[in-house]
Amino acid sequence: MQKAENGKYAKKFNVITGVLCVLILLLSAVNLSFAADSFSQSDLEGDWKSHAIFSSAENWEGWQRADMAVDGETASPSNIEDSDEHSVGIGETATISIDSDGIITMPTDNSFEGILNSDKDFIVVTSGYPGIDDNPGLGIFVKRTETSFTTADFEGDWIGHFISSSATGWEGWERIDMTADSIGVFTLGEMENSDEDSGTIGKEVTFSISSDGIVTLSESEEESLEGIMSPDKNIIVLTDEYSSDNPELAILVKQTETSFTTADLEGDWKIHAIYSSDNAADWEGWERGDAAIDGSGKLAFNGTDSDEQTLEGTATLSIGSNGIITSADGNSFEGIMSPDKTVIVFTSGGSGGDDPRLTIAVKRVETEDGGSDDSGGCFITSLYQ
């Protein structure tokens, strides 16, 4: 890897640290509540794993991951690494504010917004504006609990949605069907991507998992891959590949015996998306907003993006009994609903004017009690001062 000069190196890490700090701030939340249970700061205390991808024609692109320890209202990052093979042991601590609906904001950065799910173990966030000392990105946090994992938890069918972002490599999305056995051997089946390539991969790869849910590849040549399995064992979030190849963020969703109907789509959802493409005709950055889906699958969306543009749109969605979601408005759209029916992951758009993207939707749950309005700030410094 060719290293930058010290000044440029420090400046880049200042940018990355700023976005990381924005991402970790959400972990110090207070008094939010959903219909089923009230939330308190103690729900966020513990250890989290973050995986993020950054995409912008004007800023740094690639992935970043870190460990997060939350104690009281303080979130402390450690073991930070990125797709340029930079790493640091300890980052800056931070605090953040959260409202009673689970929406997470940072008072000192209006680009930042995230959402905590009703299970209290999964967070999605977008932040950063292009062209300034920041990086537009999408981050996912998975809580590390006392759940114990083995390779038997891999067994079954999975659908993977990938997004690649790089200044030099291929960019776009990819979808792959996978089947895993009880010892962690994944057979990669049908694939398609945003360049309209498709086919059967037919390759086998062997995954390992630690007792606390950290996922790696057994093959030594794939040392860049690391992920985490969700406490319910139905989602894997991972980052893979260094900048010399195609840095990517992936979300794998397990297909279980759960049966789905259109009624499972109905309700209010929070949308976070990241756009990435190596075609100059395509836009890059993040998008987020609110989506309301009625009982027939009709979706109405209102939101904004990292260019601070106001967005709105409609679509008509269908869902199969296996949880696969498609849209009557575009044949590139395909998604998968999680077995607990609270998260949707989908990829859509094509290279050359249709803006390839990865989108995560988290279902909103009606709140019962009020939340706190307390706010905090973050002091950002370079990791390599």
TIDREN-704535 format. One line per 10 residues: number of its first residue (from 1); for each residue x, y, z negated of C-alpha. Coordinates in Angstrom, 3 decimals, padded with zeros to 6 digits. Each point is the difference from the previous one (the first is absolute). Last residue first. Example, Ala and Ser with C-alpha at 12.3 -4.5 7.8 and 13.67 -1.06 7.14 Angstrom:
<atoms>
2) 013.670/-001.060/-007.140; -001.370/-003.440/-000.660
</atoms>
This chain:
<atoms>
385) -002.018/013.700/-016.231; -000.807/-003.326/001.657; -003.612/-000.648/-000.909; -000.732/003.589/000.932; -002.204/001.945/-002.350; -003.746/000.367/-000.354; -001.662/001.330/-003.151; -003.550/-001.314/-000.034; -003.168/001.514/-001.373; -002.914/-000.863/-002.192
375) -003.745/000.297/-000.161; -002.769/-000.726/-002.461; -003.461/-000.033/001.568; -001.235/-003.061/-001.833; -002.740/-002.323/001.125; -003.761/-000.116/-000.425; -001.983/-003.163/-000.587; -002.002/-002.374/002.215; 001.768/000.255/003.299; -001.332/-001.458/003.232
365) 002.535/-002.288/001.623; 001.916/001.072/003.087; 001.268/-002.788/002.243; 003.623/000.295/001.070; 000.744/000.255/003.735; 003.506/-000.574/001.375; 000.906/001.055/003.534; 002.950/-000.853/002.248; 000.283/002.132/003.133; 000.795/000.101/003.713
355) -000.883/003.400/001.598; -002.155/-000.588/003.127; 002.096/002.100/002.395; 002.783/-002.289/001.170; 000.132/-002.876/-002.478; -003.296/-001.442/-001.166; -002.359/000.667/-002.870; -001.058/-002.238/-002.871; 001.202/-001.840/-003.081; -002.129/-000.990/-002.967
345) 000.150/-000.661/-003.725; -003.218/000.037/-002.034; -000.047/-000.038/-003.805; -002.818/-000.506/-002.546; -001.634/-003.196/001.311; 001.585/-002.297/-002.649; 001.187/-002.285/002.839; 001.702/002.931/001.732; -001.597/001.259/003.212; 001.916/-000.441/003.244
335) 000.358/002.390/002.906; -000.039/000.265/003.784; -000.182/002.976/002.346; 001.638/-000.256/003.432; -003.365/-000.767/001.672; -001.459/003.412/-000.823; -003.430/001.398/-000.867; -001.816/-003.260/-000.771; 002.368/-000.458/-002.913; 001.391/-003.170/-001.551
325) 000.341/-001.322/-003.536; 001.190/-003.513/-000.902; -001.323/-001.036/-003.423; -000.578/-003.687/000.809; -003.803/000.436/000.253; 000.690/002.503/002.754; -000.152/003.742/-000.485; -001.321/002.628/002.406; 000.802/003.696/000.076; -001.581/002.927/001.836
315) 002.086/003.155/000.129; -000.292/003.701/-000.766; 002.357/002.947/-000.205; 001.224/002.995/-001.925; 003.344/001.677/-000.489; 001.254/003.318/-001.359; 003.623/000.712/000.964; 002.652/000.513/-002.672; 002.750/-001.404/002.264; 000.322/-002.835/-002.546
305) -003.633/-000.945/000.611; -003.494/000.834/-001.216; -003.281/-001.727/-000.752; -003.593/-000.746/000.867; -001.140/-003.421/001.218; -003.436/-001.432/000.817; -000.271/-003.772/000.390; -002.925/-001.994/001.363; 000.120/-003.588/-001.279; -003.762/-000.595/-000.070
295) -000.306/000.460/-003.757; 001.732/003.360/000.051; 003.714/000.778/-000.145; 001.270/003.263/-001.500; 003.657/000.842/000.622; 001.977/002.594/-001.933; 003.374/001.365/001.027; 003.605/-000.680/000.889; 002.407/000.347/002.912; 003.764/-000.302/000.080
285) 002.668/000.899/002.556; 000.847/-000.792/003.613; -001.815/001.004/003.208; 000.406/-001.898/003.254; 001.017/001.325/003.413; 003.691/-000.164/-000.949; -000.224/-003.787/-000.220; 002.045/-001.489/-002.868; -003.154/-000.306/-002.106; -001.066/000.285/-003.647
275) -003.230/001.147/-001.655; -000.597/-000.524/-003.743; -003.503/-000.348/-001.448; -001.796/000.556/-003.319; -003.800/-000.363/-000.212; -002.145/000.185/-003.136; -003.193/-002.024/000.326; -003.660/000.636/-000.822; -002.594/-002.735/000.371; -001.088/-002.759/002.354
265) 002.716/-002.250/001.392; -000.968/-002.936/-002.226; -003.584/000.244/001.289; 001.309/-000.901/003.450; 000.653/-003.515/-001.310; 003.006/-001.867/-001.416; 000.605/-003.536/-001.275; 002.863/-000.718/-002.406; 001.704/-003.321/000.748; 003.360/001.762/000.092
255) 001.865/001.952/002.654; 003.045/001.613/-001.571; 000.977/003.552/000.891; 003.552/000.909/001.027; 000.932/003.697/-000.048; 003.158/000.965/001.845; 002.347/002.981/000.026; 002.659/000.058/002.686; 003.544/001.034/000.884; 000.755/-001.087/003.585
245) 003.706/-000.827/000.553; 003.111/002.031/-000.884; -002.239/001.859/-002.433; -000.239/-003.086/-002.231; -002.701/-002.640/000.201; -002.770/-000.746/-002.524; -002.533/001.483/-002.397; -002.654/-002.057/-001.751; -003.521/000.040/-001.446; -001.587/-003.415/-000.633
235) -003.731/-000.258/-000.711; -002.183/-002.874/-001.290; 001.923/-001.118/-003.097; -002.413/001.732/-002.416; 003.021/001.671/-001.637; 001.164/001.341/003.380; 003.043/-001.599/001.616; 003.122/002.112/000.370; 002.385/000.494/002.882; 003.629/-000.052/001.048
225) 001.624/-000.444/003.385; 003.448/001.477/000.693; 001.782/-003.279/-000.805; -001.324/-001.578/003.178; 003.281/-001.642/001.045; 000.029/-001.972/-003.263; -003.120/-001.957/000.960; -002.086/-000.618/-003.121; -002.102/003.079/000.633; -001.033/002.040/-003.033
215) -003.160/000.546/-002.070; -000.022/001.435/-003.533; -003.009/-001.359/-001.924; 001.164/-000.252/-003.621; 000.864/-003.717/000.216; 002.141/000.761/003.021; -001.221/-000.721/003.511; 001.820/-001.584/002.916; -000.959/000.142/003.659; 000.996/-002.409/002.728
205) -000.418/000.961/003.640; -001.429/-002.151/002.788; -000.336/001.251/003.570; -002.924/-000.737/002.328; -000.191/003.585/001.256; -003.174/-000.392/002.053; -000.850/002.822/002.379; -000.737/003.681/000.310; 001.553/003.228/001.281; -002.453/002.878/000.292
195) 002.640/002.599/-000.940; -001.867/000.468/-003.310; 000.680/-003.598/-000.969; -001.383/-003.517/000.189; 000.863/-003.218/-001.780; -001.353/-003.551/-000.227; 001.803/-002.428/-002.296; 002.835/000.393/-002.485; 000.407/-003.171/-002.060; 000.864/000.906/-003.584
185) 001.943/-002.495/-002.131; -000.429/000.971/-003.648; -000.016/-003.390/-001.738; -003.798/-000.254/-000.189; -000.536/000.542/003.725; -000.529/003.262/001.827; -002.027/000.885/003.093; 000.489/003.312/001.765; -001.896/002.256/002.419; 002.065/003.005/001.107
175) -000.984/003.604/000.744; 002.513/002.600/001.188; 000.066/003.766/-000.117; 002.205/002.635/001.627; 003.622/001.093/000.105; 003.003/-001.690/001.613; 003.415/001.094/-001.215; 002.001/003.255/-000.080; -001.762/002.529/-002.237; -001.949/-002.776/-001.693
165) -003.520/-000.848/-001.105; -001.575/-003.447/000.285; -003.546/-000.830/-001.145; -001.044/-003.571/-000.828; -003.379/-001.668/-000.652; 000.263/-003.621/-001.131; -002.859/-002.498/-000.111; 000.380/-002.931/-002.373; -001.202/-003.611/-000.059; 000.692/-002.289/-002.935
155) 002.755/-000.943/-002.427; 002.017/002.969/-001.238; -001.099/-000.450/-003.619; 001.628/-003.459/000.031; 003.336/001.836/000.246; -000.416/000.892/-003.681; -001.292/003.063/-001.859; -000.674/000.890/-003.647; -002.363/002.863/-000.852; 001.345/002.147/-002.850
145) -000.492/003.109/002.100; 001.996/001.897/002.597; -002.166/002.720/001.499; 000.102/000.550/003.741; 000.728/003.479/001.391; -000.482/000.856/003.678; 001.472/003.030/001.761; -000.771/001.861/003.213; 002.349/002.668/001.322; 000.547/003.455/001.418
135) 003.548/000.968/-001.015; 000.947/003.181/-001.878; 002.276/003.016/000.220; -002.096/001.544/002.756; -000.764/-000.896/003.633; -002.613/-002.608/-000.800; -002.308/000.112/-003.084; 000.315/-002.566/-002.787; -002.435/-002.327/-001.746; -002.159/-003.115/000.294
125) -000.925/-002.320/-002.865; -001.377/-003.496/-000.579; -000.157/-001.536/-003.489; -000.671/-003.610/-001.041; -000.181/-001.510/-003.512; -002.823/001.768/-001.832; -002.643/-002.441/001.298; -002.178/002.979/000.973; 002.606/001.305/002.419; 002.164/003.051/-000.586
115) -000.054/002.660/002.707; 002.631/002.375/001.336; 000.528/003.594/001.075; 003.067/002.156/000.579; 000.261/002.743/002.597; -001.196/002.608/-002.528; 003.266/-000.284/-001.927; 000.402/001.789/-003.365; -003.331/-001.130/-001.449; 000.661/-003.663/000.873
105) -003.117/-001.981/000.857; -001.548/-003.383/-000.768; -003.600/-000.790/000.877; -001.417/-002.592/-002.395; -003.493/001.473/-000.121; 000.502/001.447/-003.504; 002.924/002.097/001.190; 003.733/-000.762/-000.116; 002.995/002.145/-000.904; 003.756/-000.732/000.285
95) 003.190/-000.518/-002.023; 003.626/-000.588/001.013; 003.350/-001.637/-000.704; 002.872/000.480/002.456; 001.843/-002.963/001.506; 002.272/-002.746/-001.376; 002.067/-002.691/001.702; 000.577/001.351/003.481; -000.003/-001.614/003.422; 000.707/000.887/003.619
85) -000.307/-002.833/002.511; -001.490/002.282/002.679; -003.247/-001.935/-000.529; -000.329/001.332/-003.531; 000.849/-000.897/-003.582; -001.066/001.087/-003.485; 000.824/-002.341/-002.877; -001.656/002.371/-002.469; -002.974/002.326/-000.281; -001.288/001.366/-003.350
75) -003.651/000.930/-000.535; -000.774/001.936/-003.183; -003.530/000.501/-001.309; 000.220/-002.807/-002.571; 002.697/-002.311/001.272; -000.068/-000.898/003.690; 002.855/-001.925/001.597; 000.261/000.178/003.791; 002.153/-002.224/002.213; 000.894/001.294/003.434
65) -000.529/-000.291/003.734; 000.727/002.190/003.024; -000.765/-000.470/003.657; 001.070/001.793/003.179; -000.259/003.386/001.660; 001.699/003.291/-000.924; -001.692/003.123/001.278; -001.111/001.820/003.165; -001.687/-002.767/002.036; -001.595/-001.272/-003.182
55) -000.542/-003.360/-001.679; 000.867/-001.094/-003.541; -000.778/-003.457/-001.447; -000.417/-000.776/-003.704; 000.225/-003.017/-002.316; -000.392/000.440/-003.753; 000.230/-002.608/-002.758; -001.630/000.700/-003.363; 000.891/-000.709/-003.625; -002.023/000.856/-003.088
45) -002.356/002.737/-001.079; -002.688/000.827/002.532; -002.938/-001.463/-001.919; 001.339/001.638/-003.200; -000.727/003.406/001.507; -003.696/-000.768/-000.172; -002.618/-001.400/002.328; -003.646/-000.617/-000.808; -001.527/-003.193/001.283; -002.652/-001.263/002.424
35) -001.233/003.272/001.437; 003.447/001.476/000.357; 002.012/002.139/-002.362; 003.026/002.256/-000.068; 001.520/001.056/-003.297; 003.567/001.042/000.860; 002.568/-000.794/002.661; 003.774/-000.235/-000.081; 000.483/-002.362/002.948; -000.910/002.581/002.586
25) 003.328/001.712/-000.454; 001.793/-002.884/001.631; -000.950/000.994/003.536; 000.902/003.663/-000.340; 003.323/-000.966/-001.521; 000.598/-002.333/002.917; -000.780/002.828/002.398; 002.427/002.331/-001.732; 002.573/-002.754/-000.345; -000.093/-000.530/003.746
15) 000.603/003.676/000.712; 002.750/000.268/-002.613; 001.412/-003.199/001.423; 000.243/001.633/003.379; 001.687/003.050/-001.479; 002.536/-002.136/-001.850; 000.999/-001.853/003.161; 000.111/003.225/002.023; 002.420/001.481/-002.503; 002.054/-003.191/-000.324
5) 000.416/-000.568/003.724; -002.207/-002.712/001.432; 000.837/-003.676/-000.169; 000.093/-002.303/003.036; -001.328/-003.416/-000.926
</atoms>
